[in-house]
Amino acid sequence: MKTTLDYRKDFLCVLAESEAPDGLLMREWYPVREASQAEVQILCGRPVTSVNQQEGIYVDEEGNVFQLLDKGETK
């Protein structure tokens, strides 16, 4: 699974991409916070790593922490 930061529907999101058994690419967006596209443009595409799944916490390569909205309960 590949996880990166992305922008969708006025939210900074964690985009999780994985390949289904039939070869199709599956994508799920998990909102982090409401933001403008200009505000998060520099963050989009940056890889992130899950460090605490229960709390919905991800960290990028520079050590910046991103917590999913509602601890990942909202997709």
ABEGO torsion letter per residue (X at the ends): XBBBBBBBGGBBBBBBBBBBAAGBBBBBBBBABBBBAAAAAAABGBBBBBABAAAGBBBBAAGBBBBBBGGGABX
